[in-house]
Amino acid sequence: MEIHPDPDERPYFASSPNRPPMVTRIPEPRKPSGPPPAQAPDICGPGTAACRFLFPLRIGEQESKARIHFMELLQLAQRLNRILVLPNVGKSRMGACFKLDFEMYYDLERLEADLLTGPAGGVATMKLELFRRWVDAQAPGPSAQLVFISAKLDANANVTTTFYNDDLSIRVGSLDSNSNSNTDLPGCFAKFNALRLTAHAPLHIHLKRPAAPAHPIAASIIDALTRSDAHAAASPSSESAPDPDVLVLTYDLRLPIFPLPSPPPSPPTHPPTHQPQSQLQLHYAPRLHALATLLAPPPGTPYVAVHWRMESVAPALLPRCARALADTLDTLDTRSRWGSGGVSTVRTVWWASDYPGGLHRSGVSADGDGDGDAEGSRSAGKGVKPKSGTFRSVGALHAEAVGILGDALGEGGWEVLELTDARLAGLDLLDKGWGAEWLADAGVRAIVDKTIGMRATLFVSGAPGCARASSFTRQVLDERRAVFDRLKENEDELPALQNIVELFG
């Protein structure tokens, strides 16, 4: 299992001198600093008999996949009859430790409306900050249980009893692990120290064997979380103890647990209207759509969006791949495949890549200091913002490849657009009330890149050997394929999209 923690998530993993303080004990519940929220019926959702929550402390993987996991947690909360606490977001991830509200990435108003009528109808959600205030207002604090769901066994877990079902091992931890130094808890969990972990030992749930995509395991997970023998073993002081008020979940599975359509749904490329949906979707926030519109070429201007994921590509291949990309752009057929019309010329490129820094000419590296060692790898230069939480080392061959492409586009008369600090500064968004932290967030920028790629006249990405397979690219292709099919039905109109994807390399 490959996990590349973001700095905000680092306390989940090996010790680091720069991480936030580790939770070493669960303090006594503290009195709220302000007036408690009113105990109105809608605090816990309409029709909910008791305040029982599923609280995702962390959801694994980056945004393109984390959003799919989130939708499955909605279904899991529904099956468990629990309110789902909405995680915060940031740096292309989801979890309680991040600084941005859920609705900074996603359209919460639309989600709540769809939940009333969609296939997950009846499930209630609560914002993280409201949940924290609710926790602080309870006396005594709500009972809680730590739950870790992962694909692989955690050999470091302090386990007392193990149960099994068809797909899973259910390992009951020790109550001592709730209060002793616990490397499975992030520092931000101290914000929720009013939760009482003293009555329920942790549950460590993992796969007995590698899961197959065609074999949903939701029923086994629900069994693991509700079976009476595991509950009794986790509550040794009283076998009749009620279920915990809060399940504090660390979720790190990689495959769907519920049956999903193929391919998974992608958010529409424009803010959606309220139309019936057979499949519940998580739409991006309207402000993100608005930002994409501001940054993309003007309406009516055809453009090609290029997405090049360089991470894990053999560096020696990158210069050749850059030349292949330049050739692909020069030879790309831009004529319409339907009807008599067509786009005669496309000379505008939207550049999206995990390469830190902008597209540049030869002799200029990511930090602007030249190419450096021919074979070495290094981190992006000072002041250069990484675009990926997993692509940390950038070598001279990466810079050389980007320079080759920059030279070719410059000599070919291409206009190159990309999401940079300079472009954002030119829009004066801060003066218009758009938050600096939100605009600087890597996840916000990745979503905008995706949205612009979905809308592009032409889309180009790398073939195996020249680019890493990416859930970002798959999400763009899923949406382009859906739009492409709709546009193809009307042969009298020039479609806005001229292809699904063209691969280089």
C-alpha positions in Angstrom: 0.0 0.0 0.0 1.6 3.2 -1.1 0.7 6.2 1.1 2.4 9.5 0.6 1.3 11.7 3.5 0.7 15.4 3.1 2.4 17.4 5.8 -1.0 18.0 7.5 -1.5 14.2 7.6 2.1 13.3 8.6 1.2 12.4 12.2 -0.6 9.3 10.9 2.7 7.9 9.8 6.3 7.5 10.9 7.6 10.0 13.4 8.7 13.4 12.1 10.3 16.3 13.9 8.1 18.8 12.1 4.7 17.2 12.7 2.1 18.7 15.0 2.1 17.4 18.6 1.0 13.8 19.0 -2.1 12.9 21.1 -0.6 11.0 24.0 -3.7 11.0 26.2 -7.3 11.9 26.1 -7.9 14.7 28.5 -11.0 15.2 30.6 -13.8 16.7 28.7 -13.4 20.5 28.8 -16.2 23.0 29.1 -17.0 24.8 25.8 -15.4 28.2 25.5 -18.6 29.8 24.1 -22.3 29.2 24.5 -23.3 25.6 23.4 -25.4 25.2 20.2 -29.1 24.9 20.8 -30.3 21.3 20.9 -32.7 21.8 18.1 -34.1 18.8 16.3 -32.2 19.6 13.1 -28.8 19.4 14.9 -29.0 15.7 14.2 -31.0 15.7 11.0 -34.7 15.3 10.4 -36.1 12.0 11.5 -33.0 10.9 13.4 -33.8 9.4 16.8 -30.4 10.0 18.3 -27.2 11.8 17.6 -25.1 8.9 16.2 -22.2 9.9 13.8 -19.8 8.5 11.3 -16.8 10.9 11.6 -14.1 10.5 8.9 -10.9 11.6 10.5 -9.0 10.8 7.4 -9.9 9.6 3.9 -7.0 8.1 1.9 -5.8 9.1 -1.6 -6.0 12.4 -3.4 -9.1 14.3 -4.5 -9.9 12.5 -7.7 -10.3 9.2 -5.8 -11.1 10.6 -2.3 -14.3 12.0 -3.7 -15.4 8.5 -4.7 -14.5 7.2 -1.3 -16.5 10.0 0.3 -19.6 9.0 -1.8 -19.3 5.5 -0.5 -19.0 6.7 3.1 -22.4 8.5 2.5 -23.9 5.1 1.6 -22.2 3.5 4.6 -23.6 6.1 7.0 -27.0 5.5 5.5 -26.7 1.7 6.2 -25.5 2.3 9.7 -28.2 4.9 10.4 -25.6 7.5 11.3 -25.0 11.2 10.4 -22.0 11.7 8.2 -19.6 14.4 9.4 -18.4 16.3 6.4 -14.6 16.3 6.3 -12.5 19.4 5.7 -10.5 19.6 2.5 -7.1 21.0 1.5 -4.1 20.2 -0.7 -6.2 17.7 -2.8 -7.2 15.7 0.2 -10.0 15.1 2.7 -9.8 14.9 6.4 -10.4 16.6 9.8 -6.9 18.1 9.8 -7.3 20.3 6.7 -8.2 23.9 6.9 -10.8 24.5 4.2 -14.5 23.8 4.7 -16.0 21.0 2.6 -17.9 23.5 0.5 -14.7 25.1 -0.7 -14.3 22.1 -3.0 -17.8 20.9 -3.4 -21.4 22.1 -3.9 -22.9 21.4 -0.5 -26.2 22.9 -1.3 -26.7 20.6 -4.3 -25.5 17.6 -2.4 -28.0 18.2 0.4 -30.8 18.7 -2.1 -29.9 15.4 -3.9 -29.7 13.5 -0.6 -33.3 14.3 0.0 -34.4 12.5 -3.2 -31.5 10.5 -4.5 -30.5 6.8 -3.9 -28.9 7.8 -0.6 -32.0 9.6 0.5 -32.5 9.9 4.2 -28.8 10.2 5.1 -28.0 13.4 7.1 -24.7 15.3 7.1 -23.2 17.8 9.5 -20.4 20.3 8.9 -17.2 19.6 10.8 -17.2 22.8 12.9 -20.8 22.3 14.0 -20.0 18.7 14.9 -17.0 20.0 17.0 -19.3 22.5 18.8 -21.8 19.8 19.4 -19.2 17.5 20.9 -18.0 20.3 23.3 -21.5 21.0 24.4 -22.3 17.5 25.7 -21.8 16.6 29.3 -20.4 14.1 29.6 -18.8 14.0 26.2 -20.1 11.6 23.6 -18.9 8.1 23.6 -16.6 7.3 20.7 -14.7 4.4 19.1 -11.7 4.5 16.8 -12.2 2.5 13.6 -9.3 1.8 11.1 -10.4 0.3 7.8 -7.5 -0.5 5.5 -6.4 -2.9 2.8 -3.5 -4.3 4.8 -2.8 -5.5 8.3 -1.3 -3.0 10.7 1.4 -5.1 12.4 1.9 -2.4 15.1 -1.7 -2.4 16.4 -2.1 -3.6 20.0 -4.7 -6.4 19.4 -6.5 -8.5 22.0 -9.1 -10.5 20.0 -9.7 -11.2 16.3 -12.9 -12.1 14.5 -13.5 -12.9 10.8 -16.2 -12.7 8.2 -16.1 -13.6 4.5 -13.9 -10.7 3.5 -12.4 -9.1 6.6 -10.4 -9.6 9.7 -11.9 -7.6 12.6 -9.2 -7.0 15.2 -10.2 -5.6 18.6 -7.5 -3.4 20.1 -6.7 -2.6 23.7 -8.4 0.1 25.6 -4.9 1.2 26.7 -4.1 2.2 23.1 -6.8 4.9 23.4 -4.8 6.7 26.1 -1.2 5.8 25.5 1.0 7.3 22.8 -1.0 6.5 19.7 0.7 7.0 16.4 -2.6 6.4 14.6 -4.0 9.7 15.8 -3.2 13.0 14.2 -2.4 16.1 16.2 -5.6 17.8 15.2 -7.6 15.2 17.0 -7.0 17.3 20.2 -9.8 19.6 18.9 -12.2 16.7 19.7 -10.8 15.8 23.1 -14.2 15.9 24.6 -15.0 12.5 22.9 -14.9 9.7 25.4 -12.8 6.8 24.1 -12.8 5.0 27.5 -15.7 2.6 26.9 -14.8 1.2 23.5 -11.6 -0.3 22.3 -10.4 0.5 18.8 -11.4 -1.7 15.8 -8.8 -2.5 13.2 -10.6 -3.9 10.1 -8.6 -5.1 7.1 -9.0 -7.3 4.0 -8.2 -11.0 4.3 -7.2 -11.0 0.7 -6.8 -8.4 -2.1 -10.2 -7.2 -3.1 -11.5 -7.5 -6.6 -13.3 -4.5 -8.1 -16.2 -6.7 -9.1 -16.6 -7.9 -5.5 -18.2 -5.3 -3.3 -17.5 -5.7 0.4 -19.9 -3.2 2.0 -21.9 -6.0 3.6 -18.8 -7.3 5.3 -17.8 -3.9 6.5 -21.3 -3.3 7.9 -21.2 -6.7 9.6 -17.8 -5.8 11.2 -19.2 -2.6 12.6 -22.4 -4.0 14.0 -21.7 -7.6 15.0 -22.4 -8.3 18.7 -19.3 -10.4 19.5 -16.9 -7.7 18.3 -18.9 -5.1 20.2 -18.8 -7.1 23.4 -15.0 -7.6 23.1 -14.5 -3.9 22.5 -16.6 -3.0 25.5 -15.1 -5.3 28.2 -16.4 -3.2 31.1 -20.0 -3.8 30.1 -21.1 -6.2 27.4 -24.5 -4.4 27.3 -22.8 -1.0 26.7 -24.7 1.0 24.0 -23.1 1.5 20.6 -20.7 4.4 20.6 -22.2 7.8 19.7 -19.4 8.5 17.3 -17.4 6.1 15.0 -14.1 8.0 14.4 -13.0 6.5 11.1 -9.6 6.3 9.4 -10.5 5.0 5.9 -7.7 3.7 3.6 -9.2 1.3 1.1 -8.4 1.7 -2.6 -11.3 -0.1 -4.3 -15.1 0.5 -4.2 -17.0 -1.3 -1.5 -20.5 -0.7 -3.0 -21.5 -1.6 -6.5 -20.8 1.4 -8.8 -21.6 2.2 -12.3 -18.7 1.9 -14.8 -17.1 4.4 -15.2 -17.6 6.2 -11.9 -19.6 9.5 -12.4 -17.6 12.7 -12.8 -18.8 16.2 -11.9 -20.3 18.1 -14.8 -18.1 20.7 -16.5 -20.5 23.5 -15.8 -22.6 24.2 -12.7 -25.5 21.7 -13.0 -29.2 22.5 -13.0 -31.6 20.6 -10.7 -32.5 17.6 -12.9 -33.3 14.1 -11.8 -30.2 12.0 -11.4 -30.2 8.2 -11.3 -26.7 8.2 -9.6 -25.8 10.6 -6.8 -22.9 12.8 -7.8 -20.6 15.1 -5.9 -20.4 18.4 -7.8 -17.7 20.9 -7.6 -18.4 24.2 -5.9 -19.9 27.0 -8.1 -17.0 29.2 -7.3 -14.6 26.7 -8.8 -16.6 26.7 -12.0 -16.5 30.5 -12.0 -12.7 30.5 -11.5 -12.3 28.0 -14.4 -14.3 30.3 -16.6 -12.2 33.3 -15.7 -9.0 31.5 -16.4 -9.8 29.5 -19.5 -9.7 31.0 -23.0 -12.7 33.2 -23.8 -15.9 31.5 -24.9 -15.8 30.7 -28.6 -12.0 30.3 -28.6 -11.0 26.8 -29.5 -8.1 25.4 -27.4 -6.3 22.2 -26.6 -5.8 21.2 -23.0 -2.6 19.2 -22.3 -2.2 17.1 -19.2 1.2 15.6 -18.6 1.7 13.6 -15.4 5.5 13.2 -15.2 5.8 11.5 -11.9 7.2 8.0 -12.1 8.2 8.3 -15.7 11.8 7.3 -16.3 13.7 10.7 -16.5 15.8 9.5 -19.5 12.6 9.2 -21.6 11.2 12.6 -20.8 13.0 14.6 -23.6 11.9 12.2 -26.2 8.3 12.4 -24.8 8.4 16.2 -25.0 9.3 16.0 -28.7 6.5 13.5 -29.2 4.0 15.9 -27.5 5.2 18.8 -29.7 4.7 16.7 -32.8 1.3 15.6 -31.7 0.2 19.2 -31.2 1.4 20.2 -34.6 -0.2 17.3 -36.4 -3.5 17.1 -34.5 -6.4 17.0 -36.8 -8.8 19.7 -35.7 -11.5 19.1 -38.3 -15.0 18.2 -37.0 -15.8 14.5 -37.3 -19.5 15.2 -37.6 -21.2 17.7 -40.0 -19.5 19.9 -42.5 -18.1 22.5 -40.1 -14.9 22.2 -38.2 -12.3 24.1 -36.2 -9.8 25.4 -38.8 -7.0 26.3 -36.4 -6.2 25.8 -32.8 -3.3 27.7 -31.5 -4.1 28.1 -27.8 -2.8 25.5 -25.3 -4.0 25.1 -21.7 -1.0 23.5 -19.9 -1.7 21.3 -16.8 1.1 19.2 -15.3 2.5 18.0 -12.0 5.8 19.7 -13.0 6.4 22.5 -10.4 6.6 25.9 -11.9 5.4 27.0 -15.3 6.1 25.9 -18.8 9.4 27.5 -19.8 12.0 27.7 -22.5 15.3 25.7 -22.5 17.9 26.6 -19.9 15.4 27.5 -17.2 14.6 25.0 -14.4 11.7 24.9 -12.1 13.4 27.4 -9.8 14.8 29.6 -12.6 18.4 28.7 -11.9 19.4 26.6 -14.9 19.4 22.9 -15.4 21.8 21.6 -12.7 23.0 18.0 -12.7 22.1 16.0 -15.7 21.0 12.9 -13.8 20.3 14.1 -10.3 16.9 14.7 -8.8 16.1 17.5 -6.4 13.2 19.1 -4.8 11.5 22.0 -6.6 13.3 25.2 -6.1 12.6 27.7 -3.3 9.4 29.5 -3.8 8.1 27.0 -6.3 4.8 25.4 -5.2 4.6 21.7 -5.7 1.5 20.7 -7.6 1.3 17.1 -6.4 1.6 15.8 -2.9 3.4 12.7 -4.1 5.8 14.2 -6.7 8.6 15.6 -4.6 11.8 15.2 -6.6 12.3 17.0 -9.8 15.5 16.4 -11.8 17.3 18.3 -14.6 15.7 16.0 -17.2 12.3 17.1 -16.2 13.3 20.7 -16.7 14.9 19.8 -20.0 11.8 18.1 -21.2 9.6 21.1 -20.3 12.1 23.4 -22.0 12.0 21.4 -25.2 8.2 21.7 -25.2 8.3 25.4 -24.4 10.7 26.0 -27.3 8.5 24.1 -29.7 5.4 25.9 -28.7 7.1 29.3 -28.8 8.5 28.7 -32.3 5.1 27.4 -33.5 3.3 30.5 -32.5 1.2 28.9 -29.8 -0.4 30.9 -27.0 0.2 29.1 -23.7 -2.2 29.6 -20.8 -1.8 28.0 -17.4 -2.8 28.5 -13.8 -0.1 30.6 -12.2 0.2 33.1 -9.4 0.8 35.8 -11.9 -2.5 35.0 -13.8 -4.4 35.0 -10.6 -2.9 38.3 -9.5 -4.0 39.8 -12.8 -7.6 39.0 -12.1 -7.5 41.0 -8.8 -9.5 38.2 -7.1 -8.3 39.1 -3.6 -9.8 42.6 -4.0 -13.1 40.9 -5.0 -13.2 38.9 -1.8 -11.7 35.6 -3.0 -9.6 34.1 -0.2 -5.8 33.9 -0.6 -5.6 30.5 1.1 -8.3 29.1 -1.1 -6.7 30.4 -4.3 -3.2 29.1 -3.3 -4.5 25.6 -2.4 -3.2 22.8 -4.7 -6.5 21.0 -4.7 -8.4 24.1 -5.9 -5.9 24.5 -8.7 -6.1 20.8 -9.7 -9.9 21.0 -9.8 -9.7 24.1 -12.0 -7.3 22.4 -14.3 -9.6 19.4 -14.5 -12.6 21.5 -15.3 -10.8 23.4 -18.0 -9.6 20.1 -19.5 -13.2 18.7 -19.5 -14.4 21.8 -21.5 -11.5 21.9 -24.0 -12.0 21.6 -27.7 -9.2 19.0 -27.8 -7.6 17.1 -25.0 -4.1 15.6 -25.1 -2.4 13.3 -22.5 0.5 10.9 -22.3 0.6 7.3 -23.4 2.1 4.7 -21.0 5.9 5.2 -20.9 5.6 8.9 -21.2 3.0 9.7 -18.5 1.8 8.1 -15.3 -1.7 6.7 -15.3 -3.8 9.2 -13.4 -7.2 9.3 -11.8 -7.1 13.0 -12.8 -7.0 12.0 -16.5 -9.6 9.3 -16.1 -12.0 11.7 -14.5 -11.5 14.2 -17.4 -12.0 11.4 -20.0 -15.1 10.1 -18.3 -16.7 13.5 -18.5 -15.5 14.2 -22.0 -16.8 10.9 -23.2 -20.3 11.6 -21.7 -20.4 15.1 -23.3 -19.0 13.7 -26.6 -21.7 11.2 -26.9 -24.5 13.7 -26.2 -23.0 16.2 -28.8 -22.6 13.4 -31.4 -26.4 12.9 -31.5 -26.9 16.2 -33.2 -24.9 16.1 -36.4 -26.1 19.5 -37.6 -24.2 21.3 -34.9 -20.4 21.7 -34.6 -19.6 20.0 -31.3 -17.8 21.9 -28.7 -15.5 18.9 -28.2 -13.6 17.6 -31.1 -12.1 14.5 -29.5 -12.0 12.5 -26.3 -8.3 12.3 -26.0 -5.2 12.2 -28.2 -2.2 10.3 -26.7 1.4 11.4 -27.3 4.4 9.1 -27.0 
